[in-house]
């Protein structure tokens, strides 16, 4: 029987790698599961939120975008190519099948003005912010003006 000493510092040093493996899917694991989730970027500026999804090989009519109850849903299906006589696949890494991505929209999105565009494999969904949610400049009056109005009101009441 071998005696193994436990080194707590070695355990601590390996923790980041363990967490990374726990929360990260490997590309090979994703392929083996048959799961396909298109990557998205979401950016926000003062007037809108823009979602961009990568959908290479898709056509506009292959994609469905739906908004219901404050949830934006993108769905579609990548169909596999049928094997033809005389051809034999040696490796298939592209994932086929259906996908669904759902995003909860913030309350400040004007849901009636959402627009979607599709160009060169990129789906763009523009979600304008409602007028109430947009930042606006509020004028600050100086202390002297406020005092002046107060004095004027008092002077009018005494006359």
Rosetta blueprint (number, residue, H / E / L):
1 X L
2 X L
3 X L
4 X L
5 X L
6 X L
7 X L
8 X H
9 X H
10 X H
11 X H
12 X H
13 X H
14 X L
15 X H
16 X H
17 X H
18 X H
19 X H
20 X H
21 X H
22 X H
23 X H
24 X L
25 X L
26 X L
27 X H
28 X H
29 X H
30 X H
31 X H
32 X H
33 X H
34 X L
35 X L
36 X L
37 X L
38 X L
39 X L
40 X E
41 X E
42 X E
43 X E
44 X E
45 X L
46 X L
47 X L
48 X E
49 X E
50 X E
51 X E
52 X E
53 X E
54 X E
55 X L
56 X L
57 X L
58 X L
59 X L
60 X H
61 X H
62 X H
63 X E
64 X E
65 X E
66 X E
67 X E
68 X E
69 X L
70 X L
71 X E
72 X E
73 X E
74 X E
75 X E
76 X E
77 X E
78 X E
79 X L
80 X L
81 X L
82 X L
83 X L
84 X L
85 X L
86 X L
87 X L
88 X L
89 X L
90 X L
91 X L
92 X L
93 X L
94 X L
95 X L
96 X L
97 X E
98 X E
99 X E
100 X E
101 X E
102 X E
103 X E
104 X E
105 X L
106 X L
107 X L
108 X L
109 X E
110 X L
111 X H
112 X H
113 X H
114 X L
115 X E
116 X E
117 X E
118 X E
119 X E
120 X L
121 X L
122 X E
123 X E
124 X E
125 X E
126 X E
127 X E
128 X E
129 X E
130 X L
131 X H
132 X H
133 X H
134 X L
135 X L
136 X L
137 X L
138 X L
139 X L
140 X L
141 X L
142 X L
143 X H
144 X H
145 X H
146 X H
147 X H
148 X H
149 X H
150 X H
151 X H
152 X H
153 X H
154 X H
155 X H
156 X H
157 X H
158 X H
159 X L
